[in-house]
Amino acid sequence: MPQVKMTVNGKSVGGEVEGRTLLVDFLRGDLRLTGTHVGCDTSQCGACVVHVNGKAVKACTMFAVEADGADVGTIEGQANADGSLNVIQQAFQDHHGLQCGFCTPGMVMSAAALLKDNPKPSEAEVRAYLEGNICRCTGYHNIVKAIMAASGQDVSAIAAE
C-alpha cells in the first residue's frame, strides 16, 4: 500500500493508505480530524471543504495519495493559536451563521478561501462563491452576513431573502 506524507494544520503526518482512500477518509479515519464532514458522497454539498496548498478543495473528490507532500488545512486548524475563534468563526457565531452546524466547517473553509482571494467581496460575490456549499437549515442569509462581517464590511444593509 502507498505511503503518504503531508503537513496538516502545520504538523507533519503520514500513513499507509489504499490507493482509493479519499482525502476526507484519511483525515477523518486515520488522523481523527472529524471536523471535515461527509455529507453527500457526490461532491455537491461542500461539507468536506479543506485547503490543499492554499486552495479550497472538496476532500471527497481527492485521493489521499494526491495530497502526498501537500500542505492541508482543515477546520481544526482555523482557530487562533491561543484556541480562540478566528475572525470568520467568530462572525459565524455573532451573526448566527449556523444552526445544526453540519455544513459550518465547509462554509468556514470556503469563506476563508474566498476572503484570502477577495478580502472585500460584495454580497453577490459571496453568494456566488457559496454555490458549491449546501445548507439545509439557515437559508444562507446569516452565513452571507457572517462572511461580510468577517471581511470588515457593514452588514446592516444586507436584506433578508
C-alpha angles and dihedrals in degrees: 000000000000121000119224129197125185142147112253118188089341096310126108111239137169145169149159115276138174112250090248095052110124119227090240090056092048091050095046101034106031101028097031091227094145098169089090102082133208107218110157113003088222102080093246104108105055095218089126099054114144132160119254114188089340097310127110109247133175100239091209089066097053131070117230090237089060088061093053107134093009132129106240126191124195134182088266088065096052100082121095118266090261091055096254120131116274119236094271094047091047091050090052088053095043095047098038093245092162139052116166089011097221095118094035099093091053092044092051092047091048091047091051091052092047094049091047090057097032112023095185107033122176120242089256091052091051092050092048092048092052094054089105093056123078124205117183096189117041109044088230096263096111092038090057090045091051093051092048090049091049088056089057096251128137109259099186092097095054106113123216114249 
